[in-house]
Amino acid sequence: MASVYTPETNRSPFLDGRLGDPRLAIGGPLFDALLLWGCPLVCALFVWLWLGGAAMLPPGLEHAAVASLAAAVAIVTFAHLVAVVPRAYLNPDVFAAHRRRLTWVPILLVAALLASPALLVCAGVLAIFWDVHHSAMQTFGLARIYDMKAGNKPLELRQADLRLNWVLYVGPIAAGASLMDHVGSLRDLGPLGWAAIAGLPSLAESQAGAIRMAAVAAWIAIGLWAAWDYRSAVARGYRLPVHKAALVGSTALVSIAAWGLAPPIAAFAIINLFHALQYFALVWLKEGGRIEAACGRLTGGLGDRPDRRTRSGALALFLVLCLGFGLAYHGFRDLRWLGGPFIACSLLHFWYDSFVWSVRKRQV
């Protein structure tokens, strides 16, 4: 019988639990430390060590090392887009609940992007900005899972967490060197006749200082707002799960260091890598059992109780299929007839995540 977690009362008046407590972890203490709450720090360390080592190489080898890191991170990033498939299409409960959205919308979206070059351009721009919101919401979702594991109410501090996680992620982008890499995509809308929107990157570049000051001010204001909300909740008896605190703290630290202080290539590598690895970890934790059982039946294994070989094979198959998609996306996304389906996959990934995971409905 699984043990039931009860809040600790002999420690911090506002922090609850220990990072080593398996009852509060999602996949286990070590799993969470490497792939969930600690993943931003792990990926930041890896990228900085890689780039630091590359800087000590001769110019030609340095360029090759940096290029290989960028390509590898891009492939992993593209690969995680299709990792939602087991959750959306192989989970019978999820598919039954959203059958029309999971069948008709993909068909219509791909057809529209193939038929209209203008829509394809708009979709590409939309994907860049939606990805920013989507990434912030992944941290929000993980934080809510840690609250659920600690026994907190599903709506407790939900709005505060939404604001906090969004500004912790978006604020450093607006205040740092990566802003132009995001808003620069709006120039693609110029040929469509949207001159005013296409001119926004130039305006943003000329007002970079003011935007930076506004972003920092908003970051501080919303941070103080969240602190007040948490103070009020603690006064009502709320205890902040230590895993949630570690997740938000590590994400905020890495987001500020990457988006706000690092060159864009390092920022994109760090942020995209930890986002993708967290997503792979979540999908495998929730849907890995179904994938293992299916592989066991196909290979004549133990069916619904797969052995270790079947489990390892299922994980390898899952990762290979996802990485194969990532390789294809990386290599062929600029081709007209493949660009549409690939961009559609990006948009569908963002959209699917908004309804196939729900902490409030205990679907995670």
C-alpha positions as CSV (number, residue, x, y, z in Angstrom):
1,M,0.0,0.0,0.0
2,A,1.4,3.4,-1.0
3,S,2.2,5.8,1.8
4,V,0.1,8.9,2.2
5,Y,2.0,12.2,2.4
6,T,1.3,14.4,5.4
7,P,2.8,17.9,5.6
8,E,5.8,18.3,7.8
9,T,5.4,20.6,10.8
10,N,8.9,20.7,12.3
11,R,10.7,22.6,9.6
12,S,10.2,25.9,7.7
13,P,7.0,27.8,8.5
14,F,6.3,28.1,4.7
15,L,8.3,25.4,3.0
16,D,7.0,21.8,2.9
17,G,8.9,18.6,2.5
18,R,12.4,17.5,1.4
19,L,13.8,17.2,-2.1
20,G,14.7,13.6,-1.2
21,D,11.1,12.6,-0.3
22,P,9.9,10.2,-3.1
23,R,6.2,10.9,-2.1
24,L,6.6,14.5,-3.2
25,A,8.6,13.8,-6.4
26,I,6.9,13.2,-9.7
27,G,9.3,10.5,-11.0
28,G,11.5,10.0,-8.0
29,P,14.1,12.2,-6.2
30,L,17.0,11.6,-8.7
31,F,14.7,11.6,-11.7
32,D,13.2,15.0,-10.8
33,A,16.6,16.5,-9.9
34,L,18.0,15.6,-13.4
35,L,14.9,15.9,-15.6
36,L,12.3,18.1,-13.9
37,W,13.0,20.7,-11.3
38,G,16.8,20.5,-11.7
39,C,16.8,20.2,-15.5
40,P,17.3,23.9,-16.2
41,L,20.5,23.9,-14.1
42,V,21.7,20.6,-15.6
43,C,21.2,21.9,-19.2
44,A,22.7,25.3,-18.5
45,L,25.8,23.6,-17.0
46,F,26.1,21.3,-20.0
47,V,25.7,24.1,-22.6
48,W,28.2,26.4,-20.8
49,L,30.8,23.6,-20.5
50,W,30.3,22.7,-24.1
51,L,30.7,26.3,-25.3
52,G,33.6,26.9,-22.9
53,G,35.4,23.8,-24.3
54,A,34.7,24.9,-27.8
55,A,36.2,28.3,-27.1
56,M,39.5,26.7,-26.4
57,L,39.6,24.9,-29.8
58,P,41.2,26.3,-33.0
59,P,38.7,28.5,-34.9
60,G,37.6,25.9,-37.4
61,L,37.0,23.3,-34.7
62,E,35.3,25.8,-32.5
63,H,32.8,26.7,-35.2
64,A,32.2,23.0,-35.8
65,A,31.6,22.3,-32.1
66,V,29.2,25.2,-31.8
67,A,27.4,24.2,-34.9
68,S,27.0,20.6,-33.8
69,L,25.6,21.7,-30.5
70,A,23.1,24.0,-32.2
71,A,22.0,21.2,-34.6
72,A,21.7,18.6,-31.8
73,V,19.6,20.9,-29.7
74,A,17.4,21.8,-32.7
75,I,16.8,18.1,-33.4
76,V,15.9,17.4,-29.8
77,T,13.6,20.4,-29.8
78,F,11.8,19.4,-33.0
79,A,11.7,15.8,-31.7
80,H,9.8,16.7,-28.6
81,L,7.0,18.2,-30.7
82,V,5.9,14.7,-31.8
83,A,6.3,13.2,-28.3
84,V,2.7,14.4,-27.6
85,V,1.4,11.7,-30.0
86,P,1.3,8.9,-27.4
87,R,-0.5,11.1,-25.0
88,A,-3.0,12.4,-27.5
89,Y,-3.6,9.4,-29.8
90,L,-2.6,6.3,-27.9
91,N,-4.3,7.1,-24.6
92,P,-7.9,5.9,-25.2
93,D,-9.3,8.2,-22.5
94,V,-7.7,11.3,-23.8
95,F,-8.5,10.5,-27.5
96,A,-12.2,9.7,-26.7
97,A,-12.6,13.0,-24.8
98,H,-11.1,15.1,-27.7
99,R,-11.8,12.9,-30.8
100,R,-12.9,15.7,-33.1
101,R,-10.2,18.1,-32.1
102,L,-7.6,15.4,-32.6
103,T,-8.8,14.3,-36.0
104,W,-10.4,17.1,-38.0
105,V,-8.2,20.0,-36.9
106,P,-4.9,18.5,-38.0
107,I,-6.3,17.6,-41.4
108,L,-7.8,21.1,-41.9
109,L,-4.7,22.9,-40.6
110,V,-2.3,21.0,-42.9
111,A,-4.5,21.5,-45.9
112,A,-4.8,25.2,-45.2
113,L,-1.0,25.7,-44.8
114,L,-0.3,23.7,-48.0
115,A,-2.9,25.7,-50.0
116,S,-2.0,29.2,-48.8
117,P,1.6,30.5,-48.7
118,A,0.3,33.5,-46.8
119,L,-1.2,31.3,-44.1
120,L,2.1,29.4,-44.0
121,V,4.1,32.6,-43.3
122,C,1.6,33.6,-40.6
123,A,1.7,30.2,-39.0
124,G,5.5,30.3,-38.9
125,V,5.4,33.7,-37.1
126,L,2.7,32.5,-34.7
127,A,4.7,29.4,-33.8
128,I,7.7,31.5,-32.6
129,F,5.6,33.6,-30.2
130,W,3.3,30.8,-29.1
131,D,6.4,28.7,-28.3
132,V,7.4,31.4,-25.7
133,H,4.0,31.2,-24.0
134,H,4.0,27.4,-24.3
135,S,7.4,27.1,-22.6
136,A,6.3,29.3,-19.7
137,M,3.2,27.2,-19.2
138,Q,5.2,24.0,-19.0
139,T,6.9,25.3,-15.9
140,F,3.5,26.4,-14.6
141,G,2.1,22.9,-15.1
142,L,5.0,21.2,-13.4
143,A,4.6,23.6,-10.4
144,R,0.9,22.7,-10.2
145,I,1.8,19.0,-10.2
146,Y,4.1,19.5,-7.3
147,D,1.3,21.4,-5.5
148,M,-1.0,18.5,-6.2
149,K,1.5,15.9,-4.9
150,A,1.8,18.0,-1.7
151,G,-2.0,17.8,-1.2
152,N,-2.7,21.5,-1.9
153,K,-6.0,22.6,-3.4
154,P,-6.0,22.6,-7.2
155,L,-6.9,26.3,-7.5
156,E,-4.8,27.5,-4.6
157,L,-2.5,30.3,-6.0
158,R,-3.2,29.2,-9.6
159,Q,-3.5,32.8,-10.9
160,A,-0.4,33.9,-9.0
161,D,1.5,31.0,-10.5
162,L,0.3,31.9,-14.0
163,R,1.5,35.4,-13.7
164,L,4.8,34.5,-12.0
165,N,5.8,31.7,-14.4
166,W,4.9,33.8,-17.5
167,V,6.9,36.9,-16.4
168,L,9.9,34.8,-15.2
169,Y,10.2,33.4,-18.7
170,V,9.1,36.3,-20.9
171,G,10.6,39.1,-18.9
172,P,14.2,38.2,-19.5
173,I,13.5,37.8,-23.2
174,A,12.2,41.3,-23.4
175,A,15.1,42.6,-21.4
176,G,17.9,40.7,-23.1
177,A,19.7,40.2,-26.4
178,S,17.3,37.6,-27.6
179,L,14.4,40.0,-28.0
180,M,15.3,40.8,-31.7
181,D,15.6,37.1,-32.5
182,H,11.9,36.7,-31.5
183,V,10.4,39.9,-32.9
184,G,12.5,39.8,-36.0
185,S,10.2,37.1,-37.5
186,L,7.5,39.8,-37.9
187,R,9.5,41.1,-40.9
188,D,8.2,38.1,-42.8
189,L,4.8,39.6,-42.8
190,G,5.9,42.6,-44.9
191,P,5.3,40.8,-48.3
192,L,1.8,40.2,-47.2
193,G,1.1,43.9,-47.1
194,W,1.2,44.2,-43.3
195,A,3.8,47.0,-43.3
196,A,2.9,48.3,-39.8
197,I,3.5,44.9,-38.2
198,A,6.5,44.2,-40.2
199,G,8.0,47.5,-39.0
200,L,7.7,46.5,-35.4
201,P,11.2,44.9,-35.2
202,S,12.9,48.1,-36.3
203,L,10.8,50.1,-33.7
204,A,11.7,47.5,-31.0
205,E,15.4,47.8,-31.9
206,S,15.3,51.6,-31.7
207,Q,13.5,51.5,-28.4
208,A,15.5,48.6,-26.9
209,G,16.5,50.5,-23.8
210,A,12.9,51.6,-23.0
211,I,11.6,48.0,-23.5
212,R,14.3,46.7,-21.3
213,M,13.4,49.1,-18.5
214,A,9.7,48.3,-18.9
215,A,10.4,44.5,-18.8
216,V,12.5,44.8,-15.6
217,A,9.8,47.0,-14.0
218,A,7.1,44.5,-14.9
219,W,9.3,41.6,-13.7
220,I,9.7,43.3,-10.3
221,A,6.1,44.3,-10.0
222,I,4.6,40.9,-10.8
223,G,7.2,39.2,-8.6
224,L,6.2,41.4,-5.7
225,W,2.5,40.7,-6.5
226,A,3.2,37.0,-6.4
227,A,5.1,37.4,-3.1
228,W,2.1,39.1,-1.6
229,D,-0.2,36.4,-2.8
230,Y,2.0,33.7,-1.4
231,R,2.3,35.6,2.0
232,S,-1.5,35.7,2.2
233,A,-1.8,32.0,1.3
234,V,0.8,31.0,3.9
235,A,-1.2,33.0,6.5
236,R,-4.2,30.8,5.6
237,G,-2.1,27.7,6.1
238,Y,-0.6,27.1,2.7
239,R,2.8,25.3,2.6
240,L,5.0,25.8,-0.4
241,P,6.3,22.4,-1.7
242,V,10.1,22.4,-1.7
243,H,10.1,20.8,-5.2
244,K,7.9,23.6,-6.5
245,A,10.2,26.2,-5.0
246,A,13.3,24.5,-6.5
247,L,11.6,24.3,-9.9
248,V,10.5,28.0,-10.0
249,G,13.9,29.1,-8.6
250,S,16.0,27.1,-11.0
251,T,13.9,28.1,-14.0
252,A,14.0,31.8,-13.0
253,L,17.7,31.7,-12.4
254,V,18.4,30.0,-15.7
255,S,15.9,32.1,-17.6
256,I,17.5,35.3,-16.4
257,A,21.1,34.1,-17.1
258,A,20.2,32.7,-20.5
259,W,17.7,35.1,-22.0
260,G,18.9,38.2,-20.1
261,L,22.6,37.9,-20.1
262,A,23.9,35.2,-22.5
263,P,24.3,35.5,-26.3
264,P,21.2,34.2,-28.2
265,I,22.9,30.9,-29.4
266,A,23.6,29.9,-25.8
267,A,20.1,31.1,-24.6
268,F,18.2,29.1,-27.3
269,A,20.3,26.0,-26.6
270,I,19.8,26.1,-22.9
271,I,16.1,26.9,-22.8
272,N,15.1,24.6,-25.7
273,L,17.1,21.7,-24.3
274,F,15.7,21.7,-20.8
275,H,12.1,22.3,-22.1
276,A,12.4,19.3,-24.4
277,L,13.9,17.0,-21.8
278,Q,11.3,17.9,-19.3
279,Y,8.6,17.2,-21.8
280,F,10.1,13.8,-22.8
281,A,10.3,12.9,-19.1
282,L,6.6,13.8,-18.5
283,V,5.3,11.9,-21.5
284,W,7.3,8.8,-20.5
285,L,6.2,8.9,-16.9
286,K,2.5,9.2,-18.0
287,E,2.4,7.1,-21.2
288,G,5.5,4.9,-20.9
289,G,3.5,2.1,-19.4
290,R,1.1,1.9,-22.4
291,I,4.1,2.0,-24.8
292,E,5.8,-0.8,-22.9
293,A,2.6,-2.9,-22.8
294,A,2.1,-2.4,-26.6
295,C,5.7,-3.4,-27.3
296,G,5.4,-6.4,-25.1
297,R,2.4,-7.6,-27.0
298,L,4.1,-7.0,-30.3
299,T,7.2,-8.9,-29.3
300,G,5.5,-11.7,-27.5
301,G,6.7,-10.4,-24.1
302,L,4.6,-10.3,-20.9
303,G,1.9,-8.1,-22.3
304,D,0.6,-5.7,-19.7
305,R,3.6,-6.6,-17.4
306,P,6.6,-6.0,-19.6
307,D,10.1,-7.3,-18.5
308,R,13.2,-5.1,-18.3
309,R,14.2,-5.8,-21.9
310,T,10.8,-4.8,-23.2
311,R,10.8,-1.7,-21.1
312,S,14.2,-0.6,-22.4
313,G,13.2,-1.4,-25.9
314,A,10.0,0.6,-25.6
315,L,11.9,3.6,-24.3
316,A,14.5,3.3,-27.1
317,L,11.7,3.0,-29.7
318,F,9.9,6.0,-28.4
319,L,13.1,8.1,-28.4
320,V,14.2,6.9,-31.9
321,L,10.9,7.7,-33.5
322,C,10.8,11.1,-31.9
323,L,14.4,11.9,-32.9
324,G,13.8,10.6,-36.4
325,F,11.0,13.2,-36.7
326,G,13.4,15.8,-35.3
327,L,16.0,14.9,-37.9
328,A,13.4,15.2,-40.7
329,Y,12.1,18.5,-39.4
330,H,15.6,19.9,-39.1
331,G,16.6,18.8,-42.5
332,F,13.5,19.4,-44.6
333,R,11.5,22.1,-42.8
334,D,12.3,24.7,-45.5
335,L,10.8,22.6,-48.3
336,R,7.5,23.9,-49.5
337,W,5.5,20.7,-49.2
338,L,7.0,19.6,-45.9
339,G,7.2,23.0,-44.3
340,G,3.4,23.2,-43.9
341,P,3.0,19.8,-42.1
342,F,6.0,20.6,-39.9
343,I,4.8,24.0,-38.8
344,A,1.3,22.5,-38.3
345,C,2.9,20.0,-36.0
346,S,4.5,22.8,-34.0
347,L,1.1,24.6,-33.6
348,L,-0.7,21.4,-32.8
349,H,1.8,20.5,-30.2
350,F,1.2,23.8,-28.4
351,W,-2.5,23.5,-28.8
352,Y,-2.8,19.9,-27.7
353,D,-0.8,20.6,-24.5
354,S,-3.5,23.1,-23.5
355,F,-6.1,20.4,-23.1
356,V,-4.5,16.9,-23.0
357,W,-2.9,17.6,-19.7
358,S,-4.9,18.8,-16.7
359,V,-3.9,19.0,-13.1
360,R,-7.4,20.0,-12.0
361,K,-8.8,16.9,-13.7
362,R,-6.0,14.7,-12.2
363,Q,-4.8,13.7,-15.7
364,V,-1.1,14.0,-14.8
